[in-house]
Structures are given as C-alpha cells and as structure tokens.
Amino acid sequence: MGVHCTHAALFAQLIIDNKNHGLHAFLVPVRDPVTFKPLPGVEVGDIGPKQGFTTKDNGYVIFKNTRIPRTNMLMKFHVVSKEGKYSLQGDEKISYATMLLTRSAITTVVANKFSKIVTIGTRYSLLRRQFKDAKGQEIPIL
C-alpha cells in the first residue's frame, strides 16, 4: 500500500476582495485524514510509469473552485489578518534578494550542466560514424 498524503504544498494566487496579491505559499488539504479519499473539488491521479525512472511514483492534483483557509497560508513575510487585511512583515527587499539569489543559482547550474553536455556530445561525435560514402564506408561525424 502506498503512502497517502493528506496535504499538498503549493503556490496559488492570493485574492482578497477581488484584489490579486500575487503568488503565495499554502498548505492545502487534499484528502480526508480518515478515509484518504480526495476532498470535494480535488482530483488526484497517477501520471503513469516513466521510462528509465521507475523508482519514483509521480501523480497530479487538480483543484476546482477550492477555497484555502487563511490559516493554511505560510505567513512569515506576508500576513492576512482575521479581518482579511493583507500586510507585509519585515523588509520586502529580503524576498527580492532571495528571488535574485535563486535566479543567479539557476544560471550557474545551467552553465555547469551545459558544459558537461557539450563535452559528452563532442567526445561522442569524435567516435561516432554515420552515413555511408561512395565506397560503402561509414564516415565520422566530425
């Protein structure tokens, strides 16, 4: 029997009084904690086997008109009061700095991976033969 998760962490648009405050992190109930059946408005499923990556069992979740309680919002830097008032906690520059750090880390990782890809592709191309010449001999790619 597989593991049943009762909640999912996700980012969703925070809308208060028809004003969109952008993406915020939430912990959302997905399944009934007793029966493990999906809650109303929640669809879950398996995406099927993945070729070459059979050790992971990935699925999907779809929320349809799902209301997330205020208390399920991760409110370290952005807070919604019981009265529905939205406010920032601390310095807004911290969130911006985190975003910049993440984006710069992504470019570093991509450059590193790309250099490995180019090296492997070049080495393979030195040995790989393909297409026949007029004598019926396969010719090197490079």
VEXMIMI-818509 format. One line per field, with one value per residue: residue in three letters; residue number from 1; z negated, x negated, y negated of N, C-alpha, C in turn. Coordinates in steps of 0.2 Angstrom, whole numbers. Each point is the difference from the previous one (the first is absolute). Layout:
BEGIN
residuo <- c(ALA / ...)
num <- c(NUM / ...)
nw <- c(Z / ...)
nu <- c(X / ...)
nv <- c(Y / ...)
caw <- c(Z / ...)
cau <- c(X / ...)
cav <- c(Y / ...)
cw <- c(Z / ...)
cu <- c(X / ...)
cv <- c(Y / ...)
# end
This chain:
BEGIN
residuo <- c(MET / GLY / VAL / HIS / CYS / THR / HIS / ALA / ALA / LEU / PHE / ALA / GLN / LEU / ILE / ILE / ASP / ASN / LYS / ASN / HIS / GLY / LEU / HIS / ALA / PHE / LEU / VAL / PRO / VAL / ARG / ASP / PRO / VAL / THR / PHE / LYS / PRO / LEU / PRO / GLY / VAL / GLU / VAL / GLY / ASP / ILE / GLY / PRO / LYS / GLN / GLY / PHE / THR / THR / LYS / ASP / ASN / GLY / TYR / VAL / ILE / PHE / LYS / ASN / THR / ARG / ILE / PRO / ARG / THR / ASN / MET / LEU / MET / LYS / PHE / HIS / VAL / VAL / SER / LYS / GLU / GLY / LYS / TYR / SER / LEU / GLN / GLY / ASP / GLU / LYS / ILE / SER / TYR / ALA / THR / MET / LEU / LEU / THR / ARG / SER / ALA / ILE / THR / THR / VAL / VAL / ALA / ASN / LYS / PHE / SER / LYS / ILE / VAL / THR / ILE / GLY / THR / ARG / TYR / SER / LEU / LEU / ARG / ARG / GLN / PHE / LYS / ASP / ALA / LYS / GLY / GLN / GLU / ILE / PRO / ILE / LEU)
num <- c(1 / 2 / 3 / 4 / 5 / 6 / 7 / 8 / 9 / 10 / 11 / 12 / 13 / 14 / 15 / 16 / 17 / 18 / 19 / 20 / 21 / 22 / 23 / 24 / 25 / 26 / 27 / 28 / 29 / 30 / 31 / 32 / 33 / 34 / 35 / 36 / 37 / 38 / 39 / 40 / 41 / 42 / 43 / 44 / 45 / 46 / 47 / 48 / 49 / 50 / 51 / 52 / 53 / 54 / 55 / 56 / 57 / 58 / 59 / 60 / 61 / 62 / 63 / 64 / 65 / 66 / 67 / 68 / 69 / 70 / 71 / 72 / 73 / 74 / 75 / 76 / 77 / 78 / 79 / 80 / 81 / 82 / 83 / 84 / 85 / 86 / 87 / 88 / 89 / 90 / 91 / 92 / 93 / 94 / 95 / 96 / 97 / 98 / 99 / 100 / 101 / 102 / 103 / 104 / 105 / 106 / 107 / 108 / 109 / 110 / 111 / 112 / 113 / 114 / 115 / 116 / 117 / 118 / 119 / 120 / 121 / 122 / 123 / 124 / 125 / 126 / 127 / 128 / 129 / 130 / 131 / 132 / 133 / 134 / 135 / 136 / 137 / 138 / 139 / 140 / 141 / 142)
nw <- c(0 / 4 / 0 / -4 / 4 / -6 / 1 / 4 / 1 / 1 / 6 / -2 / 5 / -4 / 0 / -2 / -1 / 4 / -5 / 6 / -5 / 5 / 2 / -3 / -5 / 1 / -6 / 5 / -4 / 1 / -6 / -1 / -6 / 0 / 5 / 0 / 1 / 6 / -2 / -1 / 7 / -2 / 5 / -2 / 3 / 3 / 1 / -3 / 3 / -3 / 6 / -2 / -3 / -1 / -3 / 4 / -5 / 5 / -2 / 0 / -1 / 0 / -1 / -1 / 1 / -2 / -6 / -1 / -5 / -2 / -5 / 7 / -1 / 3 / -6 / 3 / 7 / 1 / -3 / -1 / -2 / -6 / 0 / 3 / -5 / 6 / -3 / 1 / -2 / -4 / 2 / 5 / -2 / -6 / 2 / 2 / -5 / -3 / 3 / -1 / -6 / 0 / 4 / -4 / -4 / 3 / 1 / -6 / -2 / 4 / -2 / -6 / 0 / 3 / -4 / -5 / 2 / 0 / -5 / -3 / 2 / -2 / -6 / -1 / 2 / -4 / -4 / 0 / 4 / 6 / 3 / 6 / 2 / 5 / -4 / -4 / -2 / -6 / 0 / -3 / -6 / -4)
nu <- c(-4 / 1 / -5 / 4 / -1 / 1 / -6 / 0 / -7 / 2 / -1 / 4 / 4 / -3 / 6 / 0 / 6 / 0 / -5 / -4 / -2 / 1 / -6 / 3 / -4 / 3 / 3 / 2 / 6 / -2 / -1 / 5 / -2 / 7 / 3 / -4 / 6 / 0 / -2 / 5 / 1 / -2 / -4 / -1 / -6 / -1 / -6 / -1 / -3 / -6 / -1 / -3 / 6 / -1 / -5 / 2 / 5 / 1 / 3 / 6 / 1 / 7 / 0 / 6 / -1 / -7 / 3 / -5 / 0 / 1 / 2 / 2 / 0 / -5 / 0 / -6 / 1 / 6 / 3 / 5 / 3 / 3 / -2 / -5 / -4 / -3 / -5 / -6 / -4 / -3 / -6 / 4 / -5 / 2 / 7 / -2 / -4 / 4 / 5 / -4 / -1 / 6 / 1 / -5 / 2 / 6 / -2 / -2 / 6 / 3 / -5 / 0 / 7 / 0 / -5 / 3 / 6 / -3 / -3 / 5 / 4 / -5 / -1 / 6 / 1 / -6 / 4 / 5 / 2 / 1 / 5 / 1 / -7 / -3 / -5 / 6 / -5 / 1 / 2 / -5 / 3 / -6)
nv <- c(6 / -5 / -5 / -2 / -5 / -3 / -3 / -6 / -1 / -6 / -2 / -5 / -3 / -5 / 1 / -7 / 1 / 6 / 0 / 0 / 4 / 4 / 4 / 4 / 2 / 6 / 2 / 4 / 1 / 6 / 3 / 4 / -3 / 1 / -2 / -6 / -1 / -2 / -6 / -2 / 1 / 6 / 0 / 6 / 1 / 6 / -2 / 5 / 6 / -1 / 0 / 5 / -1 / 7 / -3 / -5 / -2 / -3 / -5 / -1 / -6 / 0 / -6 / 1 / -6 / 1 / 0 / -4 / 3 / -6 / 4 / 2 / -7 / 1 / -3 / 2 / -2 / 4 / -4 / 4 / -6 / 1 / -7 / 4 / -3 / -1 / 3 / -3 / 6 / -4 / 0 / -3 / -3 / 3 / 0 / -7 / -1 / 4 / -4 / -6 / 2 / 1 / -6 / -3 / 3 / -1 / -6 / 1 / 2 / -4 / -5 / 2 / 1 / -6 / -2 / 4 / -2 / -6 / 1 / 3 / -5 / -4 / 3 / 0 / -6 / 0 / 4 / -3 / 6 / -3 / 3 / 3 / 0 / -2 / 2 / -3 / -4 / 2 / -6 / -2 / -1 / 0)
caw <- c(0 / 1 / -5 / 2 / -2 / -1 / 1 / 5 / 0 / 6 / 1 / 3 / 0 / -6 / 2 / -6 / 3 / 7 / 1 / 0 / -3 / 3 / -2 / -7 / -2 / -4 / -1 / 2 / -1 / 6 / -1 / -7 / -4 / -2 / 6 / 6 / 6 / 2 / -3 / 5 / 4 / 1 / 4 / 0 / 4 / 2 / 7 / 3 / -1 / 4 / 3 / -3 / -6 / -3 / -7 / -3 / 2 / 1 / 1 / 1 / -4 / 4 / -4 / 3 / -5 / -6 / -5 / -4 / -7 / -2 / -4 / 3 / 4 / -3 / -1 / -4 / 2 / 2 / -5 / 1 / -7 / 0 / 4 / 7 / 2 / 2 / -1 / 0 / -6 / 1 / 6 / 6 / 4 / -1 / 5 / 6 / -1 / 1 / 7 / 4 / -2 / 3 / 7 / 1 / -1 / 6 / 6 / -2 / 1 / 7 / 4 / -2 / 4 / 7 / 2 / 0 / 6 / 6 / -1 / 2 / 7 / 4 / 0 / 4 / 8 / 2 / 2 / 4 / 7 / 2 / 7 / 4 / 6 / 7 / -1 / -4 / -6 / -4 / -1 / -7 / 0 / 0)
cau <- c(4 / -4 / 1 / 5 / -1 / 6 / -1 / -5 / -2 / 1 / 0 / 6 / 2 / 4 / 5 / 4 / 5 / -2 / -6 / -5 / -7 / -6 / -1 / -2 / 0 / 6 / 1 / 7 / 2 / 2 / 4 / 3 / -5 / 2 / 2 / -5 / 3 / -1 / 5 / 4 / -4 / -7 / -1 / -7 / -1 / -7 / -2 / -2 / -7 / -5 / -5 / -7 / 0 / 6 / -1 / 4 / 7 / 2 / 7 / 3 / 6 / 3 / 5 / 6 / 4 / -1 / -2 / -5 / 1 / -5 / -5 / -4 / -5 / -7 / 1 / -6 / -1 / 6 / 5 / 7 / 3 / 6 / 5 / -1 / -4 / -6 / -6 / -6 / -3 / -8 / -2 / 2 / -6 / -3 / 3 / -3 / -7 / 1 / 2 / -6 / -4 / 3 / -1 / -7 / -2 / 2 / -4 / -7 / 1 / 1 / -6 / -4 / 3 / -1 / -7 / 0 / 3 / -4 / -6 / 2 / 2 / -6 / -4 / 4 / -1 / -6 / 0 / 6 / 0 / 7 / 0 / -5 / -2 / 1 / -3 / 4 / -3 / 3 / -5 / 1 / 4 / -4)
cav <- c(-6 / -6 / -5 / -5 / -6 / -3 / -7 / -1 / -6 / -3 / -8 / -2 / -7 / -2 / -5 / -2 / -6 / -1 / -3 / 6 / -2 / 4 / 6 / 1 / 7 / 3 / 7 / 1 / 7 / 4 / 7 / 1 / 4 / 7 / 4 / -1 / -2 / -7 / -5 / -3 / -5 / 2 / 6 / 3 / 6 / 2 / -2 / 6 / 2 / -5 / 4 / -2 / -3 / 3 / 0 / -5 / 1 / -7 / -1 / -7 / -2 / -6 / -3 / -3 / -5 / 2 / -6 / 2 / -4 / -5 / 4 / 5 / -4 / -1 / -7 / -3 / -6 / -3 / 2 / -2 / 0 / 3 / -4 / 0 / -6 / 2 / -4 / 2 / 0 / 0 / -4 / 3 / 1 / 7 / 4 / -1 / 3 / 7 / 1 / -1 / 5 / 6 / 0 / 0 / 7 / 4 / -1 / 3 / 8 / 1 / 0 / 6 / 6 / -1 / 2 / 7 / 2 / -1 / 4 / 7 / 0 / -1 / 6 / 5 / -2 / 2 / 8 / 2 / 0 / 0 / -1 / 3 / -3 / 3 / 6 / 4 / -1 / -6 / -6 / -3 / -6 / -6)
cw <- c(0 / -6 / 2 / -4 / -1 / 2 / 6 / -1 / 7 / 0 / 3 / -1 / -6 / 2 / -6 / 3 / 7 / 2 / 0 / -3 / 2 / -3 / -8 / -2 / -4 / -1 / 0 / -1 / 7 / -1 / -7 / -4 / -3 / 6 / 5 / 6 / 2 / -3 / 6 / 4 / 1 / 4 / 0 / 4 / 1 / 7 / 4 / 0 / 5 / 2 / -3 / -7 / -4 / -8 / -3 / 3 / 0 / 1 / 2 / -5 / 4 / -6 / 4 / -5 / -7 / -4 / -5 / -7 / -1 / -4 / 3 / 5 / -4 / -1 / -4 / 2 / 3 / -4 / 2 / -7 / 0 / 3 / 7 / 3 / 2 / -2 / 0 / -6 / 2 / 7 / 6 / 5 / -1 / 5 / 6 / 1 / 1 / 7 / 4 / -1 / 4 / 7 / 2 / -1 / 5 / 6 / -1 / 1 / 7 / 4 / -2 / 4 / 7 / 2 / 0 / 6 / 7 / 0 / 2 / 8 / 5 / 0 / 4 / 7 / 3 / 2 / 4 / 7 / 2 / 8 / 4 / 5 / 6 / -1 / -4 / -7 / -4 / -2 / -7 / 1 / 0 / 4)
cu <- c(-4 / 2 / 6 / -1 / 7 / 0 / -5 / -2 / 0 / 0 / 7 / 1 / 4 / 5 / 4 / 5 / -2 / -6 / -5 / -7 / -5 / 0 / -2 / 0 / 5 / -2 / 7 / 2 / 2 / 4 / 3 / -5 / 2 / 1 / -6 / 4 / -1 / 6 / 5 / -4 / -7 / 0 / -8 / 0 / -8 / -1 / -3 / -7 / -4 / -6 / -7 / 0 / 6 / 0 / 5 / 7 / 3 / 8 / 2 / 5 / 3 / 5 / 5 / 4 / -1 / -2 / -5 / 1 / -6 / -6 / -5 / -5 / -7 / -1 / -6 / -2 / 6 / 6 / 7 / 3 / 7 / 6 / -1 / -5 / -7 / -6 / -6 / -4 / -8 / -1 / 1 / -7 / -3 / 3 / -3 / -7 / 1 / 1 / -7 / -5 / 2 / -1 / -7 / -2 / 3 / -5 / -7 / 1 / 1 / -6 / -4 / 2 / -1 / -7 / -1 / 3 / -4 / -6 / 2 / 2 / -6 / -4 / 4 / -1 / -6 / -1 / 6 / -1 / 8 / 0 / -5 / -2 / 0 / -3 / 4 / -3 / 4 / -5 / 1 / 4 / -4 / -6)
cv <- c(-6 / -5 / -5 / -7 / -4 / -8 / 0 / -8 / -3 / -8 / -1 / -7 / -2 / -6 / -1 / -6 / -2 / -4 / 6 / -3 / 4 / 7 / 1 / 8 / 2 / 7 / 2 / 7 / 3 / 6 / -1 / 4 / 7 / 5 / 0 / -1 / -7 / -4 / -3 / -6 / 1 / 7 / 2 / 6 / 1 / -2 / 6 / 1 / -5 / 5 / -2 / -3 / 3 / 0 / -5 / 1 / -7 / 0 / -7 / -2 / -6 / -3 / -4 / -5 / 2 / -7 / 3 / -5 / -4 / 3 / 4 / -4 / 0 / -7 / -3 / -7 / -4 / 2 / -2 / 1 / 4 / -4 / -1 / -5 / 3 / -5 / 3 / 0 / -1 / -4 / 4 / 1 / 7 / 5 / -1 / 3 / 7 / 2 / 0 / 6 / 7 / 0 / 0 / 8 / 4 / -1 / 3 / 8 / 1 / 0 / 6 / 6 / 0 / 1 / 7 / 3 / -1 / 5 / 7 / 0 / 0 / 7 / 6 / -1 / 2 / 7 / 2 / -1 / 0 / -2 / 3 / -4 / 4 / 7 / 5 / 0 / -6 / -5 / -3 / -7 / -6 / 2)
# end
